[in-house]
Amino acid sequence: MVEAIVTGFMGSGKTTIGKLLANGAHRRHLDLDDLIVQHASKTINQIFAEHGEAYFRVLETELLSAALGQSGVLSTGGGTIGNEKNQQLLGKNEAPVIYLKTSFESIIERLNGDQTRPLVQKGTEALKDLYQRRRHDYEQSADLVVVTDDKSPEQIVNEIQQSIRL
């Protein structure tokens, strides 16, 4: 069973923080987006282009369920929390859910020029709307909320480690 789950909007640092937490705790790091790419043998952009977001979300739920049964620190995708079934899966799990709360301004700065994320291609206004819709779900699902703005990855990890045991 996973020992910690890292959530947050795209660009919040889920993968970076998840890897650092896992390394510090001598655990394996699981990245849900990577698991989806491996399973589908396609990039996320290819999955969205060829099959659409709905298909991607089905894969995401299937692989989230499987990942929760493995040992390690799990970094979710930015949209994982938007699905009610995924929220239920996370809620049933005993591992703490850590929400990396990042301001929209920081997100835009971090995602500037990123062509690898299909939802970024929809433009800043659509991204802001998505960010605002998901914020409540992140907060409701979190056992720990860590504000990431103006903090180094090491500072964020230290804050997490002071709050939870891995």
C-alpha positions as CSV (number, residue, x, y, z in Angstrom):
1,M,0.0,0.0,0.0
2,V,1.4,3.5,-0.8
3,E,2.8,5.4,2.1
4,A,2.0,8.9,0.7
5,I,0.1,10.5,-2.1
6,V,1.1,13.8,-3.7
7,T,-1.6,15.8,-5.5
8,G,-1.9,19.3,-7.0
9,F,-2.6,21.2,-10.2
10,M,-0.3,20.7,-13.1
11,G,3.0,22.4,-12.6
12,S,2.7,22.3,-8.8
13,G,5.7,20.0,-8.5
14,K,4.1,16.7,-7.7
15,T,6.7,14.6,-9.5
16,T,9.7,16.5,-8.1
17,I,8.4,16.4,-4.6
18,G,7.2,12.8,-4.8
19,K,10.7,11.7,-6.0
20,L,12.4,13.6,-3.2
21,L,10.0,12.3,-0.6
22,A,10.5,8.7,-1.9
23,N,14.3,9.0,-2.0
24,G,14.4,10.5,1.5
25,A,12.3,7.7,2.9
26,H,14.1,5.0,0.8
27,R,10.9,4.2,-0.9
28,R,9.9,3.7,-4.6
29,H,8.4,6.6,-6.5
30,L,5.3,6.0,-8.5
31,D,4.2,8.6,-11.0
32,L,0.6,8.0,-12.2
33,D,1.1,9.8,-15.5
34,D,4.2,7.6,-16.2
35,L,2.2,4.5,-15.4
36,I,-0.5,5.6,-17.9
37,V,2.2,6.2,-20.6
38,Q,3.8,2.8,-20.0
39,H,0.4,1.0,-20.0
40,A,-0.8,2.7,-23.2
41,S,2.6,2.7,-24.9
42,K,1.7,6.3,-26.0
43,T,2.4,9.8,-24.7
44,I,-0.3,11.6,-22.8
45,N,-0.6,14.0,-25.8
46,Q,-1.1,10.9,-28.1
47,I,-3.7,9.4,-25.8
48,F,-5.7,12.7,-25.8
49,A,-5.3,13.2,-29.5
50,E,-6.3,9.6,-30.5
51,H,-8.8,8.7,-27.9
52,G,-9.8,11.9,-26.0
53,E,-9.8,13.0,-22.4
54,A,-12.6,10.6,-21.4
55,Y,-10.6,7.6,-22.4
56,F,-7.5,9.0,-20.6
57,R,-9.5,9.4,-17.4
58,V,-10.7,5.8,-17.5
59,L,-7.1,4.6,-17.8
60,E,-6.2,7.0,-15.0
61,T,-8.7,5.5,-12.6
62,E,-7.7,1.9,-13.5
63,L,-4.1,2.6,-12.9
64,L,-4.7,4.7,-9.8
65,S,-6.5,1.8,-8.2
66,A,-3.6,-0.5,-9.1
67,A,-1.0,1.9,-7.9
68,L,-2.6,2.4,-4.5
69,G,-1.9,-1.3,-3.8
70,Q,1.8,-0.9,-4.4
71,S,4.5,0.3,-2.0
72,G,6.0,3.7,-2.4
73,V,5.2,7.4,-2.7
74,L,2.6,8.2,-5.4
75,S,2.5,11.4,-7.5
76,T,-0.9,11.7,-9.1
77,G,-1.8,13.6,-12.3
78,G,-3.2,17.1,-12.1
79,G,-6.7,16.0,-13.0
80,T,-6.8,12.8,-11.0
81,I,-8.7,14.5,-8.2
82,G,-11.4,15.8,-10.5
83,N,-13.0,12.3,-10.8
84,E,-15.4,11.3,-8.0
85,K,-14.3,7.7,-8.2
86,N,-10.7,8.7,-7.8
87,Q,-11.6,10.9,-4.8
88,Q,-13.2,7.8,-3.2
89,L,-10.2,5.7,-3.9
90,L,-7.9,8.2,-2.3
91,G,-10.3,8.6,0.6
92,K,-10.4,4.9,1.3
93,N,-6.6,4.7,1.3
94,E,-4.7,5.1,4.6
95,A,-1.8,7.0,3.1
96,P,-1.8,10.8,3.7
97,V,-2.9,12.8,0.7
98,I,-0.6,15.9,0.4
99,Y,-1.9,18.8,-1.7
100,L,0.8,21.0,-3.1
101,K,-1.1,24.3,-3.2
102,T,0.4,26.6,-5.8
103,S,-0.9,30.0,-6.9
104,F,-2.2,30.3,-10.4
105,E,0.4,32.9,-11.2
106,S,3.2,30.5,-10.2
107,I,1.5,27.7,-12.3
108,I,1.5,30.0,-15.4
109,E,5.1,30.9,-14.9
110,R,6.1,27.2,-14.5
111,L,4.1,26.1,-17.5
112,N,5.1,28.9,-19.9
113,G,6.1,27.3,-23.2
114,D,5.2,23.7,-22.1
115,Q,3.9,21.9,-25.1
116,T,3.7,18.5,-23.5
117,R,0.4,19.1,-21.6
118,P,-2.7,18.9,-23.7
119,L,-4.8,21.0,-21.3
120,V,-2.3,23.9,-21.5
121,Q,-2.9,24.2,-25.2
122,K,-6.5,25.4,-24.5
123,G,-5.2,28.8,-23.3
124,T,-4.7,30.8,-20.1
125,E,-8.4,31.5,-19.5
126,A,-9.4,27.9,-19.9
127,L,-6.6,26.8,-17.6
128,K,-7.6,29.4,-15.0
129,D,-11.2,28.1,-15.1
130,L,-9.9,24.5,-14.6
131,Y,-7.6,25.6,-11.8
132,Q,-10.5,27.3,-9.9
133,R,-12.8,24.3,-10.4
134,R,-10.3,21.8,-9.1
135,R,-9.1,23.8,-6.1
136,H,-12.0,22.7,-3.9
137,D,-11.5,19.0,-4.7
138,Y,-7.8,19.2,-3.9
139,E,-8.5,20.9,-0.5
140,Q,-11.3,18.5,0.4
141,S,-9.2,15.4,-0.4
142,A,-6.1,16.6,1.4
143,D,-4.8,15.4,4.7
144,L,-2.0,18.0,4.5
145,V,-1.9,21.2,2.5
146,V,1.5,22.7,1.7
147,V,1.8,26.1,0.0
148,T,4.6,25.8,-2.5
149,D,5.0,29.4,-3.7
150,D,8.5,30.9,-3.1
151,K,9.8,27.6,-1.6
152,S,12.5,25.3,-2.9
153,P,11.7,21.7,-3.4
154,E,13.8,20.9,-0.4
155,Q,11.9,23.3,1.8
156,I,8.6,21.7,0.7
157,V,9.9,18.2,1.4
158,N,11.1,19.3,4.9
159,E,7.7,20.8,5.7
160,I,6.0,17.6,4.6
161,Q,8.5,15.4,6.6
162,Q,7.8,17.4,9.7
163,S,4.1,16.7,9.4
164,I,3.9,13.1,8.3
165,R,6.0,10.0,8.9
166,L,7.3,8.0,5.9
